Amino acid sequence: MLSDHSFVVADVNHPCQPCTTESDFRLVRNWRGIDVDAFADDMRRSELVVSSPDDVVDAFFCYDHTLTSLLDQHAPLRRRRVRTRSSARWYDSECREVKRHTRTLERKYRCRRTSQTLADWRQQFKKQRQLYQRKFAALWLTTVDSCRCNLRELWHAVNDMLQPPKEKPTAKLTSSNFANFFRNKVDNIRESTTTAPPPVIVNRHALPLSSFQPVLECEIIKLLHSSPSKSCSLDPIPTCLLKRLSTCIAPVICRLCNLSMQSGIFPSQLKRARVLPLLKKPTLDPDTCSSYRPISNLSFISKLSGASPPMYRSLISSRISSPPTDHFILLKPLFCLCMILLFVPLTTTRYPYLCYST
Protein backbone atom coordinates (compact mmCIF):
# COMPACT_ATOMS: atom_id res chain seq x y z
CA MET A 1 0.00 0.00 0.00
CA LEU A 2 1.45 3.36 -1.12
CA SER A 3 0.66 6.70 0.46
CA ASP A 4 1.89 10.25 -0.04
CA HIS A 5 1.50 11.07 3.64
CA SER A 6 4.52 11.22 5.91
CA PHE A 7 4.66 10.28 9.54
CA VAL A 8 4.55 13.47 11.63
CA VAL A 9 5.67 13.63 15.27
CA ALA A 10 4.89 16.73 17.31
CA ASP A 11 4.49 17.87 20.94
CA VAL A 12 1.26 19.61 21.87
CA ASN A 13 0.83 21.47 25.14
CA HIS A 14 -2.72 20.76 26.30
CA PRO A 15 -3.94 21.87 29.72
CA CYS A 16 -4.98 19.03 31.94
CA GLN A 17 -8.73 18.95 32.56
CA PRO A 18 -9.84 18.65 36.18
CA CYS A 19 -11.35 15.37 37.27
CA THR A 20 -15.13 15.33 37.54
CA THR A 21 -14.97 13.26 40.72
CA GLU A 22 -14.62 15.31 43.88
CA SER A 23 -13.29 13.99 47.16
CA ASP A 24 -14.34 15.41 50.47
CA PHE A 25 -14.30 14.46 54.13
CA ARG A 26 -17.70 14.26 55.77
CA LEU A 27 -19.23 13.11 59.02
CA VAL A 28 -21.25 9.97 58.30
CA ARG A 29 -22.95 7.21 60.28
CA ASN A 30 -22.83 3.47 59.74
CA TRP A 31 -26.55 2.91 59.15
CA ARG A 32 -26.11 -0.73 58.16
CA GLY A 33 -24.29 -1.54 61.39
CA ILE A 34 -27.11 -0.42 63.69
CA ASP A 35 -28.51 -3.18 65.88
CA VAL A 36 -32.22 -2.40 65.77
CA ASP A 37 -33.05 -4.78 68.64
CA ALA A 38 -30.45 -3.20 70.94
CA PHE A 39 -31.66 0.26 69.92
CA ALA A 40 -35.24 -0.71 70.79
CA ASP A 41 -34.20 -2.19 74.17
CA ASP A 42 -32.34 0.99 75.13
CA MET A 43 -35.31 3.11 74.09
CA ARG A 44 -37.69 1.05 76.27
CA ARG A 45 -35.43 1.77 79.27
CA SER A 46 -35.09 5.48 78.46
CA GLU A 47 -36.93 8.42 80.00
CA LEU A 48 -39.01 8.76 76.86
CA VAL A 49 -40.85 5.50 77.61
CA VAL A 50 -40.43 5.05 81.37
CA SER A 51 -41.27 8.56 82.63
CA SER A 52 -42.18 10.85 79.77
CA PRO A 53 -43.09 14.45 80.75
CA ASP A 54 -46.76 15.40 80.96
CA ASP A 55 -46.19 18.80 79.39
CA VAL A 56 -46.58 18.63 75.60
CA VAL A 57 -43.58 20.89 74.88
CA ASP A 58 -41.30 18.97 77.26
CA ALA A 59 -42.57 15.66 75.85
CA PHE A 60 -41.60 16.57 72.29
CA PHE A 61 -38.24 17.87 73.50
CA CYS A 62 -37.67 14.58 75.31
CA TYR A 63 -38.55 12.72 72.11
CA ASP A 64 -35.89 14.57 70.07
CA HIS A 65 -33.25 14.46 72.80
CA THR A 66 -33.67 10.74 73.58
CA LEU A 67 -33.61 9.55 69.98
CA THR A 68 -30.63 11.75 69.15
CA SER A 69 -28.68 10.42 72.15
CA LEU A 70 -29.47 6.80 71.27
CA LEU A 71 -28.42 7.41 67.67
CA ASP A 72 -25.09 8.86 68.78
CA GLN A 73 -24.61 5.79 70.97
CA HIS A 74 -25.42 3.11 68.38
CA ALA A 75 -24.21 4.90 65.23
CA PRO A 76 -21.71 7.61 66.20
CA LEU A 77 -20.51 10.14 63.65
CA ARG A 78 -17.25 9.25 61.92
CA ARG A 79 -15.06 11.25 59.60
CA ARG A 80 -14.94 9.55 56.24
CA ARG A 81 -13.69 10.40 52.80
CA VAL A 82 -16.61 10.55 50.37
CA ARG A 83 -16.38 10.83 46.60
CA THR A 84 -19.25 12.61 44.93
CA ARG A 85 -20.03 11.50 41.41
CA SER A 86 -23.30 11.96 39.56
CA SER A 87 -24.83 8.74 38.21
CA ALA A 88 -26.71 8.44 34.94
CA ARG A 89 -30.46 7.95 35.04
CA TRP A 90 -30.21 4.58 33.31
CA TYR A 91 -27.66 3.28 35.84
CA ASP A 92 -29.74 0.96 38.04
CA SER A 93 -29.13 -1.94 40.41
CA GLU A 94 -28.55 -4.38 37.56
CA CYS A 95 -25.77 -2.21 36.15
CA ARG A 96 -24.28 -1.86 39.60
CA GLU A 97 -24.25 -5.63 40.12
CA VAL A 98 -22.64 -6.26 36.72
CA LYS A 99 -19.98 -3.66 37.41
CA ARG A 100 -19.26 -5.21 40.80
CA HIS A 101 -18.75 -8.62 39.14
CA THR A 102 -16.47 -7.03 36.53
CA ARG A 103 -14.29 -5.47 39.22
CA THR A 104 -14.11 -8.83 41.01
CA LEU A 105 -12.79 -10.54 37.87
CA GLU A 106 -10.36 -7.65 37.32
CA ARG A 107 -8.88 -8.07 40.79
CA LYS A 108 -8.66 -11.81 40.25
CA TYR A 109 -6.70 -11.29 37.03
CA ARG A 110 -4.32 -8.75 38.57
CA CYS A 111 -3.64 -11.19 41.38
CA ARG A 112 -3.10 -14.38 39.32
CA ARG A 113 -2.04 -13.02 35.90
CA THR A 114 -3.24 -16.05 33.92
CA SER A 115 -4.71 -16.23 30.43
CA GLN A 116 -7.96 -17.73 31.75
CA THR A 117 -8.59 -14.91 34.24
CA LEU A 118 -7.77 -12.36 31.52
CA ALA A 119 -10.28 -13.96 29.15
CA ASP A 120 -12.96 -14.02 31.84
CA TRP A 121 -12.36 -10.37 32.66
CA ARG A 122 -12.53 -9.29 29.01
CA GLN A 123 -15.68 -11.29 28.38
CA GLN A 124 -17.39 -9.82 31.45
CA PHE A 125 -16.29 -6.32 30.50
CA LYS A 126 -17.82 -6.80 27.05
CA LYS A 127 -21.11 -7.86 28.66
CA GLN A 128 -20.99 -4.81 30.90
CA ARG A 129 -20.49 -2.44 27.96
CA GLN A 130 -23.35 -4.04 26.01
CA LEU A 131 -25.64 -3.77 29.04
CA TYR A 132 -24.81 -0.08 29.47
CA GLN A 133 -25.59 0.58 25.81
CA ARG A 134 -28.93 -1.23 26.05
CA LYS A 135 -29.90 0.61 29.22
CA PHE A 136 -28.99 3.98 27.72
CA ALA A 137 -30.89 3.35 24.48
CA ALA A 138 -33.94 1.90 26.26
CA LEU A 139 -34.19 4.86 28.65
CA TRP A 140 -34.17 7.55 26.00
CA LEU A 141 -36.32 5.63 23.55
CA THR A 142 -38.95 5.23 26.26
CA THR A 143 -38.62 8.85 27.35
CA VAL A 144 -38.96 10.27 23.84
CA ASP A 145 -41.79 7.90 22.96
CA SER A 146 -43.77 8.91 26.05
CA CYS A 147 -43.51 12.60 25.05
CA ARG A 148 -44.52 12.06 21.45
CA CYS A 149 -47.85 13.89 21.85
CA ASN A 150 -46.45 16.73 23.96
CA LEU A 151 -43.92 18.96 22.22
CA ARG A 152 -43.03 20.81 25.40
CA GLU A 153 -42.19 17.61 27.27
CA LEU A 154 -40.36 16.29 24.20
CA TRP A 155 -38.18 19.38 24.10
CA HIS A 156 -37.36 19.05 27.80
CA ALA A 157 -36.46 15.37 27.29
CA VAL A 158 -34.16 16.15 24.35
CA ASN A 159 -32.62 19.05 26.26
CA ASP A 160 -31.98 16.76 29.21
CA MET A 161 -30.48 14.12 26.94
CA LEU A 162 -28.00 16.64 25.55
CA GLN A 163 -26.85 17.32 29.13
CA PRO A 164 -27.13 21.12 29.50
CA PRO A 165 -24.76 22.85 31.91
CA LYS A 166 -25.67 22.59 35.56
CA GLU A 167 -27.11 25.51 37.46
CA LYS A 168 -24.48 27.58 39.19
CA PRO A 169 -25.35 28.59 42.74
CA THR A 170 -25.47 32.29 43.41
CA ALA A 171 -22.99 33.91 45.74
CA LYS A 172 -24.76 37.28 45.97
CA LEU A 173 -27.97 36.22 47.71
CA THR A 174 -28.09 35.35 51.39
CA SER A 175 -30.75 33.84 53.62
CA SER A 176 -31.73 37.36 54.76
CA ASN A 177 -32.35 38.40 51.16
CA PHE A 178 -34.65 35.45 50.56
CA ALA A 179 -36.46 35.91 53.86
CA ASN A 180 -37.10 39.61 53.23
CA PHE A 181 -38.26 38.96 49.68
CA PHE A 182 -40.83 36.31 50.58
CA ARG A 183 -42.00 38.28 53.63
CA ASN A 184 -42.49 41.41 51.51
CA LYS A 185 -44.29 39.36 48.88
CA VAL A 186 -46.85 38.21 51.44
CA ASP A 187 -47.20 41.73 52.85
CA ASN A 188 -47.83 43.15 49.37
CA ILE A 189 -50.56 40.58 48.72
CA ARG A 190 -52.24 41.43 52.01
CA GLU A 191 -51.99 45.15 51.32
CA SER A 192 -53.49 44.79 47.84
CA THR A 193 -56.50 42.92 49.23
CA THR A 194 -57.27 45.20 52.18
CA THR A 195 -59.81 47.20 50.17
CA ALA A 196 -61.61 44.10 48.90
CA PRO A 197 -65.15 43.64 50.23
CA PRO A 198 -65.50 41.01 52.96
CA PRO A 199 -66.97 37.64 51.94
CA VAL A 200 -70.64 37.02 52.53
CA ILE A 201 -71.04 34.23 55.07
CA VAL A 202 -74.52 32.90 55.73
CA ASN A 203 -75.01 31.57 59.22
CA ARG A 204 -76.32 28.06 59.36
CA HIS A 205 -77.20 25.69 62.13
CA ALA A 206 -74.49 23.12 62.86
CA LEU A 207 -73.90 20.67 65.62
CA PRO A 208 -71.25 21.80 68.13
CA LEU A 209 -67.81 20.22 68.21
CA SER A 210 -67.76 18.12 71.37
CA SER A 211 -64.43 16.32 71.72
CA PHE A 212 -61.65 14.36 70.05
CA GLN A 213 -61.33 10.65 70.37
CA PRO A 214 -57.83 9.56 71.45
CA VAL A 215 -55.39 8.34 68.82
CA LEU A 216 -54.81 4.59 68.78
CA GLU A 217 -51.48 2.81 68.41
CA CYS A 218 -52.74 0.80 65.43
CA GLU A 219 -53.40 4.07 63.58
CA ILE A 220 -49.87 5.27 64.23
CA ILE A 221 -48.39 1.98 63.02
CA LYS A 222 -50.54 2.13 59.89
CA LEU A 223 -49.41 5.70 59.19
CA LEU A 224 -45.76 4.79 59.76
CA HIS A 225 -45.86 1.94 57.27
CA SER A 226 -47.90 3.86 54.68
CA SER A 227 -45.78 7.03 54.81
CA PRO A 228 -42.88 7.51 52.38
CA SER A 229 -39.41 7.01 53.83
CA LYS A 230 -38.41 10.66 53.48
CA SER A 231 -36.20 12.27 56.06
CA CYS A 232 -35.16 15.80 56.93
CA SER A 233 -32.11 17.08 58.73
CA LEU A 234 -34.45 18.16 61.54
CA ASP A 235 -35.37 14.53 62.27
CA PRO A 236 -33.57 12.97 65.25
CA ILE A 237 -33.40 9.61 63.43
CA PRO A 238 -34.09 8.68 59.78
CA THR A 239 -37.62 7.69 58.84
CA CYS A 240 -36.48 4.28 57.59
CA LEU A 241 -35.11 3.48 61.07
CA LEU A 242 -38.26 4.88 62.68
CA LYS A 243 -40.35 2.46 60.64
CA ARG A 244 -38.25 -0.48 61.82
CA LEU A 245 -38.93 0.65 65.40
CA SER A 246 -42.66 1.04 64.79
CA THR A 247 -43.78 -1.47 67.42
CA CYS A 248 -41.98 0.30 70.27
CA ILE A 249 -42.16 3.89 69.01
CA ALA A 250 -45.89 3.80 68.20
CA PRO A 251 -47.01 4.19 71.87
CA VAL A 252 -44.69 7.18 72.26
CA ILE A 253 -45.96 8.96 69.13
CA CYS A 254 -49.53 8.07 70.08
CA ARG A 255 -49.09 9.77 73.46
CA LEU A 256 -47.51 12.84 71.85
CA CYS A 257 -50.42 13.22 69.42
CA ASN A 258 -52.99 12.87 72.21
CA LEU A 259 -51.17 15.42 74.37
CA SER A 260 -51.15 17.88 71.48
CA MET A 261 -54.86 17.47 70.78
CA GLN A 262 -55.91 17.55 74.42
CA SER A 263 -53.92 20.68 75.22
CA GLY A 264 -54.51 22.37 71.86
CA ILE A 265 -50.80 23.16 71.63
CA PHE A 266 -48.54 22.45 68.69
CA PRO A 267 -44.97 22.87 70.04
CA SER A 268 -42.78 25.53 68.48
CA GLN A 269 -39.99 23.05 67.70
CA LEU A 270 -42.36 21.35 65.28
CA LYS A 271 -43.12 24.64 63.52
CA ARG A 272 -39.70 24.64 61.91
CA ALA A 273 -38.81 23.74 58.35
CA ARG A 274 -35.70 23.65 56.20
CA VAL A 275 -36.61 25.79 53.20
CA LEU A 276 -34.48 25.40 50.10
CA PRO A 277 -34.81 28.02 47.31
CA LEU A 278 -34.80 26.24 43.94
CA LEU A 279 -34.39 28.02 40.63
CA LYS A 280 -37.68 27.92 38.69
CA LYS A 281 -36.04 27.71 35.25
CA PRO A 282 -32.39 27.40 34.16
CA THR A 283 -32.81 30.47 31.95
CA LEU A 284 -33.72 32.78 34.85
CA ASP A 285 -31.27 35.09 36.56
CA PRO A 286 -29.78 33.22 39.57
CA ASP A 287 -28.99 36.52 41.31
CA THR A 288 -32.66 37.57 41.58
CA CYS A 289 -34.85 36.39 44.43
CA SER A 290 -37.95 36.25 42.24
CA SER A 291 -36.32 33.50 40.16
CA TYR A 292 -36.52 31.02 43.03
CA ARG A 293 -39.29 28.86 44.47
CA PRO A 294 -39.15 27.96 48.20
CA ILE A 295 -39.36 24.25 49.00
CA SER A 296 -40.09 23.43 52.67
CA ASN A 297 -38.90 20.25 54.37
CA LEU A 298 -40.59 19.40 57.66
CA SER A 299 -39.58 16.87 60.26
CA PHE A 300 -41.41 13.56 60.13
CA ILE A 301 -42.90 13.82 63.62
CA SER A 302 -44.39 17.25 62.79
CA LYS A 303 -46.05 15.83 59.68
CA LEU A 304 -47.32 12.86 61.64
CA SER A 305 -48.59 15.02 64.48
CA GLY A 306 -50.38 17.61 62.43
CA ALA A 307 -48.39 19.56 59.87
CA SER A 308 -49.12 17.40 56.85
CA PRO A 309 -52.73 17.73 55.62
CA PRO A 310 -53.20 14.05 54.59
CA MET A 311 -51.92 12.75 57.93
CA TYR A 312 -53.70 15.49 59.81
CA ARG A 313 -57.02 14.61 58.22
CA SER A 314 -56.56 10.99 59.20
CA LEU A 315 -55.80 11.87 62.85
CA ILE A 316 -57.95 14.95 63.39
CA SER A 317 -60.83 15.01 60.94
CA SER A 318 -61.84 11.44 61.69
CA ARG A 319 -61.90 12.15 65.45
CA ILE A 320 -64.77 14.65 65.44
CA SER A 321 -67.40 12.87 67.52
CA SER A 322 -70.65 14.05 65.88
CA PRO A 323 -73.28 12.43 63.64
CA PRO A 324 -72.67 12.82 59.87
CA THR A 325 -75.06 15.58 58.82
CA ASP A 326 -74.86 17.49 55.55
CA HIS A 327 -73.71 20.71 57.21
CA PHE A 328 -71.14 18.96 59.36
CA ILE A 329 -69.60 17.09 56.44
CA LEU A 330 -68.90 20.45 54.83
CA LEU A 331 -67.45 21.85 58.05
CA LYS A 332 -64.94 19.03 58.62
CA PRO A 333 -62.47 19.97 55.85
CA LEU A 334 -62.83 23.67 56.77
CA PHE A 335 -62.09 22.82 60.38
CA CYS A 336 -58.98 20.87 59.40
CA LEU A 337 -57.77 23.75 57.25
CA CYS A 338 -58.24 26.23 60.12
CA MET A 339 -56.39 23.91 62.51
CA ILE A 340 -53.49 23.58 60.09
CA LEU A 341 -53.26 27.35 59.61
CA LEU A 342 -53.37 27.95 63.37
CA PHE A 343 -50.97 25.20 64.38
CA VAL A 344 -48.32 25.35 61.69
CA PRO A 345 -46.56 28.67 61.19
CA LEU A 346 -43.12 27.89 59.74
CA THR A 347 -39.82 29.06 61.15
CA THR A 348 -36.64 27.92 59.48
CA THR A 349 -32.96 28.38 60.05
CA ARG A 350 -29.57 28.14 58.37
CA TYR A 351 -28.50 29.17 54.91
CA PRO A 352 -29.20 28.17 52.13
CA TYR A 353 -32.45 27.46 53.94
CA LEU A 354 -34.60 30.46 54.67
CA CYS A 355 -35.82 31.78 57.98
CA TYR A 356 -39.30 33.20 58.13
CA SER A 357 -42.39 32.97 60.30
CA THR A 358 -46.06 33.86 60.12
N, C-alpha and C positions, 0 to 999 in steps of 0.2 A: 504494500500500500504506500503510495507516494503522496506527499503533502508539501505545500509551499509555506507552511507555518513553521516557525522556529520555536524552540523551547525557551521560554522567558522566565527568569528568576528575578524576583524583586522583593524588597522589604517594605511593608506598609505599616505605618504607625496608626493603630486603631485604639481608641480609648476603651478601656475595659468597662463593660456594662455592669451595674450593680446587680447582685443576686436578688431575685424576687422573694426569697425566703428570709424572713426576719427572725432573729433569735432574741429572746428577752427572758429575764428572770422574773417569775411571778410567785405569789403565795397561793398554793393549791392544797387541796385536801384529797386524801385517798378514799374516795367514795366506795370503791369496790371492797376495800378492806374493813368496812364497818360491820361489826357484829350486831345485827338488828336485835337478836334476843337479849344480849347483854345491855344494849341501849334501852330496851323496853323494861328490863329489870331495874336498872338504875332510875328510870323515870318513875316507876311505881313506888320507889322508896324516897322520892324527892318531895320537896315542899309543895310542889304543884299538885300532887295527888294526895299526899297525906294530910296537909293542913293548908289548903289554898285560902287566900284572903277572901273575906266576904265583900269587900269594896270592889266595884267593877273595875275601877282604874287600876288598883293594886293587883287585881287578879290577872288582868291582861299584861301588866308589867312582869308579874311572876312567870307568866307563860313564856314571854320572850327571853327573860333572864335564864330560866331553867333550861330551856331547849338549847340556848346558845352555849351555856356552860357544859352541858352534856356533849354537844357537838365538838367543842374544843377538847374534851376528854377522850372521846372515841375516835375522832378524826382531826388531830391538830394540824394547824397550818404549817406547811413546809415550803422552803424556798426551792423552786425547781426551774430548770431552763426549759422554756416552751418555745417551739418554733411555729410561727403563724404562717399558714399557707392556704390560700383559697382553693377549694375543691370545685371541680366542674359539676354541673347539675346532673350529668348522666353518670357520675361516679357513685355507685351504690355499694351495697354490702357484697354483692357478687364480685364486683371488680376488686374490692378490698381483699376478699378471700383469695382470688386468683393471684393478686400481687403478692400476698403473704406467702403463698406456695412458691411463687417464682423466686422470691428472696431466699427461701429455705434451700431450694436447689442451687442457687448461686453460692451460698455459703458452703454447701456440701462440696461443690466443685472446687472452690478456692482452698478448701481444706485437704481434699484428696488428690486433685489434679489428674484425674483419669479421663480417658476418652468417653467412657460411658456417662460419667457425671456431666461432662461438657455437652454431650448430645441431649441428655435429659433437660439440662438448663435451656439450651437453645430451642428445643421443641416447646417447652413450657412458655418461654418468652414469646414465641410466635403465636401461641394460643392467646396469650395475654393481649398482644397487639391487635389480633383479630377481634377479640371481645370488645376492646375499647372502641374500635372502629364501628362495630355493630351498635354499641350503646349510643355513640355519638349520632350516628345516622338515624337510629330509631327515635331518639329524643326529638330531634329537630323536624323530622318528617311528621311525627305526631303533633308537634306544636304548630307547625305551619298548616297542617291539614285541619286542625281544630279551629283555626282562625280564617278559614277560607271565606266565610260569609261576612266577616267583619274586617274591613280594611284598616281600621284604627288598630285593632289588636294584632293584625298581621304585620303592620309596620313596627309596632313595639317588639314583636317576636323577632323580626329580621334585624332590628336595631340591637336587640340583646344578643343575637347570634354573632353579630359583627364585633361584639365586645367593645362598647364605647368607653371612653376614659372614665375612671371612677370620680365620684364627687370629692372635691377637695374641701376639707373642713375650714371654716372661717376662723381667722385669728383676731378679727376686729370686734366681734360681738361677745358679750359676756352674759352671765346669768341675770345680772341686773337689767341689761338691755332688753332681754326677752321678757322678764317679769314686768317691767314698766310698759312694754308694748302691749302685752295681752291684758294687763289691768286697764290701760287707757282704752283699749278696744271695747271692753265691757262697759266702761264708764260712758263712752260715746254712744253706745247702743241704748243705755238707760236714759241718757240725756235726750236723745232723739225721740224717745217714746213717752216722755213725760207729759206732752200735750195731747196725747191720744186719749180719746174718751174711754172711760172705764167699761169693762165688759158687763153685759146685762146678765145677771144671775137670778134665776127664778127659784125662790124657796120651795122646797118640796118636803114632804114628810118622809122621814127615814128612821129606821130603828137605831137606837143608840149603840155605840160601841161599848161592849161590856168588859171583856177581858181577853187576854191571850192564853191559849193553851200552852203548856210547857213543851219545849223541844225534846224529842225522843232521841235516844242514842242510835236507833236504827236509821233515822232520817239523816243523821250526821254521817254515818258509815256509807249510806247510799250516795250522799252528795260527794263524799271523798272519792269514791270509786268512779263516779260519773263525771267528775271535774277533770279538765285537761291538766296534764302535769307541767304547768307553767310556774316558774319561780321568779321572784324578784329579789333584788339585793336587800330589801327590807325584811325578808323572811328570815326567821332564826334558823330554820332548817329547810332543805329543798322539799318541794311538794312530793317528789317521787319517794323520798324517805318518809314523809308524813303519811303517805298512803300505806306504806308497809307497816306502819305503827297504828293503823286505823283502829284495831281492837282495843288498844290501851289509851289512845289519845282521844277517842270519841267521847268518853264520859267527861273529859276535861273541856273539850270544845262545847259540848252540850251544856255544861254548867255556865260557861262564859256567855253563850247566847241567851240563856235564861236570865242571867244577871243583867245583861244589857236591856232586855225587853222589860223586865220587872222594874228596873230603876229608870228606864227611859233615857239612859246615858250611853252615848257612843264615844268611847275614850278618844282623847286627842291624838294618841300615838297611832290610832288606826285611821286618822284623817290625813295621813301623809302619803305622798305618791312620788315616785321618781319620774319626772316628766322630761322626755327627750325630744328636742325640736328636730324634726325631719324635713328635709328640703322637698317641697311639693313636686317640682319638676327639675330635671338636670339643667334646663335652659335658663332658670331663674337666677337672679343675682344672689350669691351666697352671703353677701355682706348686708342684706336687707332683712329685717325681722319679718316683714310681711311675706317673705318667700318660704317661711317655715310653717309646719303644722305640728302642734304639740301632741305628743303621745304619752299618756299617763300609764304608769305601771304601779298597781297597788299590791300590797302584801296579800298572801292567800287567806290569812285569818280574817282580814278586813272584808274581803269579798265573801267569805263564808258567813261572816257575822252580820253583814248588812249592806256592804258597799256595792255589790254586784246586783243589778236588778233581777236577773233570772234566779239567783240563789235567794235573794231577799224575798221574792214573791213566794218561793217554795217554803220559806221559814216564817214569813210574816203574814202574807195575804191569806194563806190557808189556815191561820190560827184565829181568825176573827170568828168568835162564837156567836153567830146570829143566823136566823133562818134565811135561806136564799130567796129574797124577794127581788123584783125587777129593779127597784131603786138601789138596793144594796149591792147588786152585782155591778152596777155602774160605778158605785162609790169605791169598791175595793181597789181597782187599779189607780184611781185618783189618790186614795189614801196611801198606797205604797209609794207613789211618786212624791207626795208631800213628805213622807218619812225619809225617803232617800235624800231629798233636798235639804231637810233639816239636819240629818245626821251626818252627812258626808261633805263638808267643805274640805277642799284639798289644800294641804300645805306640803311643800316639797323643798328639798335641800340639795346642795352640791351641784356644781357645774360639771358637765354640760346640762344637768337637769335643772329645771327652773324652780323658783320658789315663789309661790303666790298662794293667797288664801281668799276665801269669800266670807 
